[in-house]
Amino acid sequence: MTHIGPFASEAHAAMRGLPPFNGPELGRAVLAGSRPRAWPDPVPRAWPDPVPRACAKLDSMQETKPHSQEKRARFVVPSRSDSLLRSFTELIGGPLGQRSSPGAVSPGFFTVERVLIILTIVAALLSILIKGYCRVNGWHTPQQFYATCYSDFPELFSSRGLADGVFPLFDQKALFEYPVITGLIAGITAWLVPGRGASPDRILGYFDVNATLIAAMWIVVVLATARINRRRPWDAAMVALAPGIVLAGVINWDMWAVAMLAVGMYFFAKERPVLAGLFIGLGTATKLYPLLILGAVLLLALRTGRLRVLFVTTLAATVAWLAVNVPVAAVNPAGWRYFFDYTRDRPAVTARPGSPTTSLRSDFNWCSLARKPSMPWRWTCSSLPAF
């Protein structure tokens, strides 16, 4: 609220938006004790502050052109950052354009994660297609090794009593060379196959059930990998199309442990060490190798000084592992201990009945590299089986 008095200057009045007046009139008005005719009533009125208006006008005079800020992509585009991949994209039109804004504009149905899921499903179908010979002709030795379609699923379904209703680790006479959670998965999936006995149809059904669940775990691994670093989700495509998983993903239940470890790493990246430790412990109860990730956590803790994170993660992993193993060890100590005894005593070359090495030892008389004086180096083999 501003009141304009009779002694205000002409410049001040002009800035306030008042009518102009001359100097002599102001002088006469002062001597007479009256107000100039140009002044409005002395009733207090609200006038706009001239400072913001002057500053705005000054800015408009100085500013010539608005600055255009380039939108930053929400995630890294592989066809831009990877020179090798950029050359491959020439077959489908070249790398993504520089004026595009991936992640900022909705892609519709085909989001990054959905594309990754589609790629994983295609790779999973390819991995099952590779086992097509055995799915059609059965898992017989040695043909299953020559056709590269061996899997533990049909082998253990027949030889470990799963086809006859034996549940690993809880049956006192059952011996199963896998950790607790893997034994539970093997027993539960055997229940899902109707019938009884190791008939070819039940063996095929057991393989298909486990292969389907392996594909689901594969998707979990891919999604967890994509979400660990939101700016690089396409890195998970290397997991979705990994040749090693395509060739060996359905040999056994290892993808379950991989999925639990991937989820644990996701929670660790989100700084939730309790959940990370729980999933690492569950992964270790499925297969021992997730335990090795705690070594990496130890190095990170020593490097950054965040020892509390190491302690919490390790404690949560230990609690999860004990919660799974202690009840089974109490119910069936011999069955629970068999995995550790088998792992400790297992030789470098396994001779388990029905295993690939047993078949190769029985069918091959190993070739030896020999050199005779009259000829160069060559392979000499006493006998080779017909493929």
Legacy VTK file of the C-alpha trace (Angstrom):
# vtk DataFile Version 3.0
C-alpha trace
ASCII
DATASET POLYDATA
POINTS 387 float
0.000 0.000 0.000
1.674 3.233 -1.150
0.419 6.861 -0.603
1.635 9.508 -3.041
2.293 12.794 -1.239
2.471 16.339 -2.685
6.270 16.437 -2.595
6.820 13.510 -4.979
9.057 14.260 -7.927
7.852 14.262 -11.477
10.070 11.283 -12.338
8.703 9.380 -9.384
5.178 10.234 -10.435
5.856 9.103 -13.996
7.242 5.827 -12.751
4.120 5.382 -10.661
1.950 5.921 -13.693
0.594 9.383 -12.584
-0.390 12.233 -14.951
2.455 14.625 -15.753
2.655 18.171 -14.334
5.080 21.137 -14.685
7.365 22.742 -12.132
5.695 26.169 -11.667
2.397 24.561 -10.909
4.057 22.454 -8.265
5.660 25.581 -6.721
2.408 27.501 -6.560
0.660 24.553 -5.053
3.298 24.260 -2.348
3.132 27.989 -1.439
-0.641 27.925 -1.354
-0.689 24.771 0.675
-2.845 22.998 -1.889
-2.359 20.103 -4.262
-1.601 20.365 -7.980
-4.545 19.747 -10.209
-2.835 16.767 -11.745
-2.581 14.881 -8.469
-5.316 12.386 -7.668
-7.170 12.281 -4.347
-4.968 11.622 -1.327
-6.938 8.480 -0.652
-4.390 5.689 -0.220
-4.337 3.492 -3.277
-2.367 0.418 -4.205
0.069 0.934 -7.022
2.163 -1.810 -8.662
5.747 -1.968 -7.535
7.909 -0.577 -10.355
10.951 -2.748 -9.594
9.658 -6.057 -10.994
8.248 -4.241 -14.038
11.563 -2.516 -14.689
13.551 -5.725 -14.227
11.238 -7.634 -16.534
11.585 -4.942 -19.172
15.370 -4.960 -18.787
15.482 -8.744 -19.148
13.343 -8.617 -22.245
15.706 -6.077 -23.756
18.844 -8.089 -22.962
17.521 -11.550 -23.806
17.791 -12.145 -27.508
16.838 -15.820 -27.871
15.719 -18.493 -25.397
18.289 -21.173 -24.691
17.304 -24.599 -25.988
18.319 -27.435 -23.675
18.756 -30.830 -25.247
16.725 -33.544 -23.574
18.879 -36.176 -21.960
17.989 -39.752 -22.741
16.746 -41.688 -19.767
18.862 -44.697 -20.614
21.858 -45.624 -22.711
21.095 -46.691 -26.278
23.319 -49.658 -27.281
23.310 -48.787 -30.990
24.857 -45.425 -30.087
27.357 -46.444 -27.417
28.527 -49.803 -28.829
30.449 -49.519 -32.087
30.215 -53.242 -32.808
26.472 -53.307 -32.318
26.104 -50.128 -34.359
27.576 -51.901 -37.378
25.096 -54.767 -36.989
22.149 -52.370 -36.904
22.833 -51.373 -40.493
20.884 -54.466 -41.514
17.727 -53.044 -39.934
18.095 -49.372 -40.779
21.038 -48.213 -38.711
21.401 -46.984 -35.113
18.747 -45.008 -33.297
18.567 -41.387 -34.464
20.168 -38.605 -32.457
16.915 -36.632 -32.277
15.023 -39.477 -30.646
14.402 -39.490 -26.911
14.325 -43.087 -25.677
12.715 -43.437 -22.297
11.152 -39.969 -22.442
8.532 -40.873 -25.041
6.206 -43.813 -24.472
7.030 -46.695 -26.844
3.545 -48.142 -26.567
3.298 -51.858 -25.957
6.924 -52.667 -26.796
8.662 -51.353 -23.711
12.229 -52.381 -23.015
11.247 -55.002 -20.459
8.592 -56.513 -22.723
11.058 -56.773 -25.580
13.530 -58.452 -23.215
10.846 -60.935 -22.157
10.094 -61.740 -25.796
13.789 -62.295 -26.501
14.067 -64.566 -23.460
11.068 -66.641 -24.530
12.535 -67.062 -28.020
15.877 -68.157 -26.531
14.122 -70.561 -24.132
12.204 -72.164 -26.993
15.474 -72.548 -28.879
17.082 -74.254 -25.879
14.220 -76.755 -25.745
14.348 -77.240 -29.516
18.000 -78.245 -29.172
16.815 -81.116 -26.962
14.348 -82.166 -29.646
16.073 -85.447 -30.467
15.703 -86.717 -26.921
12.170 -85.372 -26.576
11.181 -87.479 -29.585
13.378 -90.571 -29.126
13.865 -90.590 -25.368
16.898 -90.043 -23.163
19.007 -93.124 -23.831
22.722 -93.617 -23.405
24.900 -92.989 -25.383
22.613 -91.379 -27.980
21.684 -88.500 -25.672
25.334 -87.452 -25.486
25.918 -87.681 -29.200
22.796 -85.589 -29.807
23.852 -83.112 -27.069
20.475 -83.355 -25.362
21.463 -84.795 -21.986
19.618 -83.449 -18.948
19.559 -84.300 -15.270
15.767 -84.047 -15.223
14.946 -87.397 -16.904
18.040 -89.084 -15.501
17.310 -88.306 -11.851
13.577 -88.751 -12.344
14.271 -92.400 -13.145
17.332 -93.207 -11.045
16.499 -91.340 -7.810
13.015 -92.739 -7.344
11.182 -89.512 -8.184
9.031 -91.400 -10.685
7.955 -93.783 -7.911
6.918 -91.089 -5.450
10.163 -90.772 -3.473
10.562 -87.233 -2.185
14.211 -86.118 -1.904
15.617 -85.356 1.562
12.408 -86.280 3.398
12.476 -89.960 2.518
14.947 -91.688 4.807
16.232 -93.922 2.004
16.500 -91.187 -0.634
19.940 -89.905 -1.595
19.930 -86.718 -3.634
23.124 -84.925 -4.653
21.674 -81.430 -4.685
21.052 -78.862 -1.921
17.780 -78.583 -0.039
15.780 -76.173 -2.205
16.780 -78.009 -5.375
15.589 -81.246 -3.788
12.276 -79.612 -2.925
11.884 -78.372 -6.498
12.696 -81.804 -7.897
10.160 -83.486 -5.606
7.352 -80.971 -6.137
7.697 -80.991 -9.924
7.542 -84.815 -9.844
4.151 -84.497 -8.136
2.941 -82.331 -11.022
3.402 -85.171 -13.513
0.335 -87.455 -13.484
0.727 -91.209 -13.243
3.322 -93.408 -11.627
6.518 -95.025 -12.825
9.263 -93.965 -15.225
7.328 -94.319 -18.469
8.536 -92.368 -21.525
5.505 -90.075 -21.348
6.102 -89.246 -17.675
9.808 -88.656 -18.279
8.942 -86.261 -21.101
6.335 -84.553 -18.932
8.826 -84.137 -16.088
11.346 -82.600 -18.454
8.771 -80.196 -19.919
7.542 -79.055 -16.499
11.047 -78.270 -15.308
12.061 -76.683 -18.616
9.047 -74.361 -18.374
10.000 -73.328 -14.848
13.593 -72.792 -15.977
12.292 -70.401 -18.658
10.350 -68.521 -15.966
13.501 -68.229 -13.833
15.357 -67.030 -16.908
12.854 -64.197 -17.291
13.313 -63.295 -13.618
17.082 -63.073 -14.131
16.674 -60.860 -17.188
14.235 -58.461 -15.491
16.369 -58.221 -12.350
19.433 -57.477 -14.474
17.553 -54.796 -16.418
16.379 -53.083 -13.235
19.717 -53.090 -11.436
20.816 -50.129 -13.577
17.822 -48.232 -14.979
19.985 -46.273 -17.412
21.325 -49.443 -19.044
18.384 -51.866 -19.279
19.458 -53.180 -22.659
22.487 -54.815 -21.030
20.068 -57.523 -19.921
19.704 -58.573 -23.568
23.081 -60.283 -23.181
21.482 -62.469 -20.512
18.292 -63.008 -22.511
20.243 -64.297 -25.526
23.232 -65.839 -23.727
24.482 -68.831 -25.760
25.616 -70.608 -22.595
22.097 -70.552 -21.154
20.599 -71.597 -24.504
22.866 -74.647 -24.632
22.949 -75.626 -20.943
19.993 -73.942 -19.269
17.838 -77.083 -19.073
20.584 -79.495 -18.066
19.746 -79.056 -14.372
18.131 -76.697 -11.845
20.960 -74.142 -11.670
18.819 -71.321 -13.103
16.821 -71.286 -9.860
19.974 -70.312 -7.960
20.879 -67.782 -10.657
17.437 -66.170 -10.340
17.674 -65.886 -6.554
21.141 -64.385 -6.785
19.994 -61.913 -9.456
17.121 -60.757 -7.239
19.542 -60.458 -4.329
21.872 -58.300 -6.406
18.911 -56.145 -7.421
18.035 -55.459 -3.786
21.697 -54.851 -2.999
21.836 -52.231 -5.763
18.759 -50.600 -4.201
20.584 -50.479 -0.825
18.318 -52.990 0.873
20.908 -55.359 2.364
18.432 -57.416 4.416
16.433 -58.537 1.375
19.648 -58.945 -0.591
21.052 -61.246 2.075
17.838 -63.274 2.263
17.897 -64.040 -1.445
21.623 -64.768 -1.414
21.034 -67.227 1.421
18.152 -68.879 -0.454
20.323 -69.089 -3.555
23.062 -70.762 -1.545
20.493 -73.272 -0.269
19.735 -74.014 -3.934
23.323 -74.149 -5.218
26.487 -73.267 -3.359
27.945 -70.762 -5.786
25.809 -67.697 -4.755
27.837 -67.761 -1.530
30.791 -66.441 -3.532
29.062 -63.100 -4.070
29.690 -62.314 -0.410
33.375 -62.162 -1.316
32.625 -59.296 -3.693
30.533 -57.627 -0.975
33.498 -57.962 1.395
35.817 -56.220 -1.060
33.311 -53.409 -1.593
32.882 -52.996 2.157
36.635 -52.771 2.726
37.017 -50.313 -0.127
34.203 -47.984 0.932
34.332 -48.532 4.683
30.674 -49.602 4.828
31.222 -52.636 6.999
27.704 -52.462 8.411
26.275 -53.357 4.970
28.550 -56.409 4.852
27.478 -57.463 8.325
23.749 -57.066 7.643
23.908 -58.846 4.274
25.947 -61.741 5.648
23.723 -62.095 8.701
20.549 -62.138 6.587
22.062 -64.708 4.216
23.062 -66.919 7.137
19.607 -66.729 8.690
17.926 -67.628 5.387
20.272 -70.567 4.797
19.805 -71.912 8.328
16.023 -71.525 8.137
15.971 -73.829 5.114
18.635 -76.353 6.110
18.157 -76.869 9.866
14.670 -78.451 9.647
15.785 -80.868 6.902
18.966 -81.750 8.782
16.882 -82.489 11.875
14.439 -84.725 9.989
16.940 -86.609 7.814
20.585 -86.003 8.827
22.028 -88.611 6.462
20.049 -87.365 3.467
20.936 -83.769 4.214
24.636 -84.578 4.659
24.800 -86.627 1.441
25.092 -83.515 -0.746
28.162 -82.305 1.138
29.761 -85.763 1.163
29.067 -86.184 -2.533
30.524 -82.753 -3.322
33.623 -83.385 -1.193
34.356 -86.845 -2.578
33.339 -86.171 -6.160
36.350 -86.675 -8.460
37.314 -84.310 -11.232
35.875 -86.815 -13.752
32.515 -88.089 -12.580
31.653 -91.758 -13.034
28.027 -91.609 -11.946
25.942 -94.294 -13.680
24.387 -92.789 -16.766
26.626 -89.724 -16.743
28.381 -88.535 -19.900
31.859 -89.478 -18.685
30.775 -93.024 -17.854
29.417 -93.448 -21.350
32.491 -91.977 -22.967
34.800 -94.212 -20.933
32.890 -97.314 -21.916
32.529 -96.426 -25.592
35.839 -94.775 -26.393
39.292 -96.214 -26.375
41.052 -92.932 -25.984
43.027 -91.640 -28.901
46.666 -90.891 -28.397
48.945 -88.534 -30.239
51.878 -90.512 -31.603
54.724 -89.810 -33.998
56.363 -92.444 -36.090
59.731 -91.888 -37.746
58.305 -92.321 -41.220
55.296 -89.961 -40.867
54.349 -86.688 -39.182
52.308 -86.307 -36.039
48.923 -88.008 -36.224
46.135 -89.317 -34.006
46.101 -93.064 -33.409
42.874 -94.593 -32.099
42.192 -98.209 -31.390
38.435 -97.879 -31.842
35.731 -95.266 -32.111
31.998 -95.803 -31.825
29.811 -95.109 -34.796
27.915 -91.853 -34.534
LINES 1 388
387 0 1 2 3 4 5 6 7 8 9 10 11 12 13 14 15 16 17 18 19 20 21 22 23 24 25 26 27 28 29 30 31 32 33 34 35 36 37 38 39 40 41 42 43 44 45 46 47 48 49 50 51 52 53 54 55 56 57 58 59 60 61 62 63 64 65 66 67 68 69 70 71 72 73 74 75 76 77 78 79 80 81 82 83 84 85 86 87 88 89 90 91 92 93 94 95 96 97 98 99 100 101 102 103 104 105 106 107 108 109 110 111 112 113 114 115 116 117 118 119 120 121 122 123 124 125 126 127 128 129 130 131 132 133 134 135 136 137 138 139 140 141 142 143 144 145 146 147 148 149 150 151 152 153 154 155 156 157 158 159 160 161 162 163 164 165 166 167 168 169 170 171 172 173 174 175 176 177 178 179 180 181 182 183 184 185 186 187 188 189 190 191 192 193 194 195 196 197 198 199 200 201 202 203 204 205 206 207 208 209 210 211 212 213 214 215 216 217 218 219 220 221 222 223 224 225 226 227 228 229 230 231 232 233 234 235 236 237 238 239 240 241 242 243 244 245 246 247 248 249 250 251 252 253 254 255 256 257 258 259 260 261 262 263 264 265 266 267 268 269 270 271 272 273 274 275 276 277 278 279 280 281 282 283 284 285 286 287 288 289 290 291 292 293 294 295 296 297 298 299 300 301 302 303 304 305 306 307 308 309 310 311 312 313 314 315 316 317 318 319 320 321 322 323 324 325 326 327 328 329 330 331 332 333 334 335 336 337 338 339 340 341 342 343 344 345 346 347 348 349 350 351 352 353 354 355 356 357 358 359 360 361 362 363 364 365 366 367 368 369 370 371 372 373 374 375 376 377 378 379 380 381 382 383 384 385 386
